[in-house]
Amino acid sequence: MKPQILLDLAILGNGFDRKSARRGVERQVDHLFESLLKSDFCDVSFTATSSLAGTYDFLRANGIEPERRLKFSPKALSSSRTAQRLAREVHRTIEDRSLRARSLRKIQALAAGWLEKRATDIANDFLSDTDIYHTPHTNYPLAPFPTAVQKNRRIRKFLTIHDLMVFKHPEIFGTAFRPYFKRLRECFSETTFAFCASESVRADILELTPLKPEQIFKASPAAEQNLFYPANEAEIRATLHELALPVTPYFLALSVPGTHKNFSHLIRCFGKLARSRELADHNLLIVGRNAARSPFVADALEKYPELAGRVLTPGFVPDEKLAAIYSGAAAFLFPSLVEGFGLPPLEAMQCGVPVISSNTTSMPEVVGDAGILLPPTDVDGWCQAMLKVSCDEKLRKEMAEKSIERAKLFSWERFIEATIHGYRTSLGSKD
């Protein structure tokens, strides 16, 4: 008899409602979702510990009848649907920065969060035939597993831990996450298992949690083949024109909010090169939601007024446009202080783009010898690397070729094989 897996799809429900919120984690869960549906190994059904309404809509959009495959109560769905409407109103008015609008958004967001929390419980009846429960994302600020799942000692409980950086580095992230860390540690038992994307995260799990090595499985993600590829010159120019970006040489970085992304360092390096007139013809393109409003970007730009018009922040760019944006770059820059994996550099490498990256945490595992790895605070080193790559066409070509070969080491087939191996092992089965 096939194992019965109950998969939490909350992150895909949230991403279905908010396309601009989608990141590499959502792509990873997408592949898990699609692969388990097709797998001969198991039967899979779904739940949602948040964004139940979005998850319901996501399944319908993918041709799956929620009433048959999604574990939910009508009351919970009604509560989540109201929260969904409130959340959409928050995002519809996000550009209105007036005091009244901001106050109203805060009230709406609090109400939406309260309503979603009411919809998160899983009844014991939903678990009667479940062998494995898998939460493929860290469910902050909620407990990782619903209470009924946590108390059920028969069920094998899997949590995908993408990183523990907020606990490992309080000097960067502060101490606000400590209460959640306590709940996270309390959820681990002999029937709890973890997936991680890198050896760096595995080491952190072993250091910070009670889990043993045999309870941790590495399943590294990959870059999408149909989304990330070396785009031709015509596609690059057309995409830049569509996004109202100049067709000039540029360095590329991808932005999400957070001190650990180290964008102030990146702009400082670019500013030094611009001030010395050594990179007079290059721009710095920072793609991602809220990049223009980032205090790290704004503070750094204030110190380098000569960068006005040369640090470009077009905002969110749809996935289908990213290959052209990557491919047109002189180099992809990833100065992050800490990472659980680092999917953007892998996407860039698959597009045949030279990568300059920090040498911390998981980044050497991803970039290897295909890119230039540097300490994330080494200003002179980053300036020299950016200058060298921009000026040396032969080097760019060599790095591009290495990048494409390096990206081939990561595949979704290996990711799924590692995942199913973890499931089998937890049940005491042999591959």
Residue pairs with C-beta under 8 A, 6 or more apart in sequence:
2 40
2 41
2 42
2 43
3 41
3 42
3 43
3 131
3 132
3 423
3 427
4 42
4 43
4 44
4 45
4 129
4 130
4 131
4 132
5 36
5 42
5 43
5 44
5 45
5 130
5 131
5 132
5 133
5 134
5 423
6 44
6 45
6 46
6 47
6 71
6 126
6 127
6 130
6 132
6 133
6 134
7 32
7 33
7 36
7 44
7 45
7 46
7 47
7 134
7 136
8 46
8 47
8 48
8 49
8 133
8 134
8 135
8 136
8 137
8 139
9 29
9 33
9 46
9 47
9 48
9 55
9 58
9 59
10 48
10 49
10 50
10 51
10 52
10 55
10 137
10 139
11 25
11 26
11 29
11 51
11 136
11 137
12 26
12 29
12 30
12 33
12 54
12 55
12 58
13 48
13 50
13 51
13 52
13 53
13 54
13 55
13 56
13 57
13 58
14 21
14 50
14 51
14 54
15 21
15 22
15 26
15 54
15 58
16 51
16 54
16 55
16 57
16 58
16 61
17 51
17 53
17 54
17 57
17 84
17 87
17 88
18 87
18 91
19 318
20 289
20 316
21 289
22 319
23 256
23 343
24 221
24 341
24 343
24 344
25 137
25 162
27 221
27 224
27 343
28 136
28 160
28 221
28 415
29 136
29 137
31 221
31 412
31 415
31 416
32 134
32 136
32 416
32 419
35 412
35 416
35 419
36 42
36 44
37 44
37 64
39 416
39 420
41 420
41 423
41 424
42 132
42 420
42 423
44 69
45 69
45 70
45 71
46 55
46 59
46 69
46 70
46 71
47 70
47 71
47 72
47 122
47 126
48 54
48 55
48 56
48 70
48 72
48 80
49 120
49 122
49 135
49 139
49 142
49 146
50 116
50 119
50 120
50 139
50 142
51 80
51 84
51 116
52 72
52 76
52 77
52 80
52 116
52 119
52 120
53 77
53 80
53 81
53 83
53 84
54 80
54 84
55 66
55 70
56 66
56 70
56 72
56 77
56 80
59 65
59 66
59 69
59 70
60 66
66 72
71 122
71 126
72 119
73 123
76 118
76 119
76 120
76 121
77 119
79 115
79 116
79 118
79 119
80 115
80 116
80 119
82 115
83 111
83 112
83 113
83 115
83 116
83 119
84 112
86 108
86 109
86 111
86 112
86 115
87 108
87 109
87 112
89 108
90 105
90 108
90 109
90 112
93 101
93 104
93 105
94 105
96 102
117 142
120 142
120 146
121 146
121 147
121 148
122 146
122 148
122 149
123 148
124 148
124 152
126 148
127 133
127 148
127 149
127 152
127 155
130 152
130 155
131 155
131 156
131 427
132 155
132 156
132 157
132 158
132 423
132 426
132 427
133 145
133 149
133 155
133 156
133 157
133 158
134 157
134 158
134 159
134 160
135 144
135 145
135 157
135 158
135 159
135 160
136 160
136 195
137 160
137 162
138 144
138 159
138 160
138 161
138 162
138 184
140 177
140 180
141 180
143 150
143 183
143 184
143 187
144 159
144 183
144 184
144 187
145 157
145 159
145 187
149 155
149 157
150 157
150 187
153 189
153 191
154 191
155 191
156 191
156 193
156 423
156 426
156 427
157 187
157 189
157 191
157 192
157 193
158 192
158 193
158 194
158 195
158 422
158 423
158 426
159 187
159 192
159 193
159 194
159 195
160 194
160 195
160 196
160 219
161 194
161 195
161 196
161 201
161 205
161 340
162 196
162 197
162 201
162 340
162 341
163 201
163 204
163 338
163 339
163 340
163 341
164 201
164 204
164 205
164 208
164 340
165 172
165 173
165 260
165 338
165 339
165 340
165 361
166 173
166 177
167 177
167 178
167 181
167 208
168 204
168 207
168 208
168 338
169 260
169 337
169 338
172 259
172 260
172 337
172 338
173 259
173 260
181 208
184 209
185 208
185 209
185 210
188 209
188 210
188 211
192 211
192 215
193 211
193 215
193 216
193 217
193 422
193 426
194 205
194 209
194 211
194 215
194 216
194 217
195 216
195 217
195 218
195 219
195 418
195 419
195 422
196 202
196 205
196 216
196 217
196 218
196 219
196 340
197 218
197 219
197 220
197 221
197 340
197 341
197 362
198 218
198 220
198 340
198 341
198 361
198 362
198 365
198 366
199 218
199 362
199 365
200 339
200 340
200 361
200 362
200 365
201 340
201 341
201 362
202 216
202 218
205 211
205 216
206 213
206 216
214 425
217 418
217 419
217 421
217 422
217 425
218 418
219 415
219 418
219 419
219 422
220 341
220 410
220 414
220 415
220 418
221 341
221 343
221 346
221 410
221 412
221 415
222 346
222 410
222 411
222 412
222 414
222 415
223 343
223 346
223 347
223 349
223 350
223 407
223 410
224 319
224 347
225 350
227 319
227 320
227 322
227 323
227 347
228 322
228 323
228 326
228 347
228 348
228 350
228 351
229 323
229 327
229 350
229 351
230 323
230 327
230 351
230 352
230 400
230 404
231 239
231 323
231 324
231 326
231 327
231 328
231 351
235 323
235 324
235 327
236 324
236 325
236 327
236 328
237 247
238 324
239 321
239 324
239 325
239 328
240 246
240 247
240 324
240 325
240 328
241 247
242 321
243 314
243 317
243 321
243 325
244 314
245 285
245 312
245 314
246 283
246 312
248 281
248 282
248 283
249 281
249 282
249 283
249 330
249 390
250 282
250 283
250 284
250 285
250 312
250 328
250 329
250 330
251 270
251 282
251 283
251 284
251 285
251 329
251 330
251 331
251 332
251 333
251 386
251 390
252 285
252 287
252 325
252 326
252 328
252 329
252 331
252 332
252 333
252 348
252 353
253 263
253 266
253 284
253 285
253 286
253 287
253 332
253 333
253 334
253 335
254 286
254 287
254 288
254 334
254 344
255 261
255 263
255 286
255 287
255 288
255 289
255 290
255 291
255 294
255 297
255 313
256 288
256 289
257 290
257 294
259 296
259 337
260 336
260 337
260 338
260 339
261 296
261 335
261 336
261 337
262 335
262 336
262 337
262 358
262 376
263 286
263 294
263 296
263 297
263 300
263 335
264 296
264 297
264 299
264 300
265 335
265 376
265 377
265 379
265 382
266 284
266 333
266 335
266 382
267 284
267 297
267 300
267 301
267 304
267 307
267 311
268 300
268 303
268 304
268 379
269 379
269 382
269 383
269 386
270 279
270 284
270 304
270 307
270 310
270 311
270 386
271 300
271 303
271 304
271 306
271 307
272 379
272 383
273 279
273 383
273 386
273 387
274 280
274 304
274 306
274 307
274 310
275 304
275 306
278 387
279 386
279 387
279 390
282 310
282 330
282 390
283 310
283 311
283 312
284 307
284 310
284 311
284 312
285 312
285 314
285 325
285 329
286 297
286 311
286 312
286 313
287 313
287 314
287 315
287 316
287 317
287 322
287 325
288 315
288 316
288 317
289 315
289 316
290 315
291 297
291 313
291 315
292 313
292 315
297 311
297 313
301 307
301 308
301 311
317 325
322 347
323 351
326 332
326 347
326 348
326 351
326 353
327 351
327 352
327 353
329 348
329 353
330 354
330 389
330 390
330 396
331 353
331 354
331 355
331 356
331 386
331 389
331 390
331 396
332 344
332 345
332 348
332 353
332 354
332 355
332 356
333 356
333 357
333 386
334 342
334 344
334 345
334 348
334 355
334 356
334 357
334 358
334 363
335 357
335 358
335 376
335 382
336 342
336 357
336 358
336 360
336 363
336 376
337 358
337 360
337 376
338 360
338 361
339 358
339 360
339 361
339 362
339 363
340 361
340 362
341 362
341 366
342 357
342 362
342 363
342 366
342 367
345 355
345 357
345 363
345 366
345 367
345 371
346 366
346 407
346 410
348 355
348 403
349 355
349 367
349 370
349 371
349 403
349 404
349 406
349 407
350 403
350 404
350 407
351 403
352 400
352 401
352 403
352 404
353 400
353 403
354 371
354 372
354 389
354 395
354 396
354 399
354 400
354 403
355 367
355 370
355 371
355 372
355 399
355 403
356 371
356 372
356 374
356 382
356 385
356 386
356 389
357 363
357 366
357 367
357 371
357 372
357 373
357 374
358 373
358 374
358 375
358 376
359 373
359 374
359 375
359 376
360 375
360 376
363 373
364 373
366 410
367 373
367 406
368 406
368 409
369 402
369 406
370 399
370 402
370 403
370 405
370 406
371 399
371 402
371 403
372 385
372 389
372 399
374 381
374 382
374 385
375 381
388 395
389 395
389 396
389 399
421 431
424 430
424 431
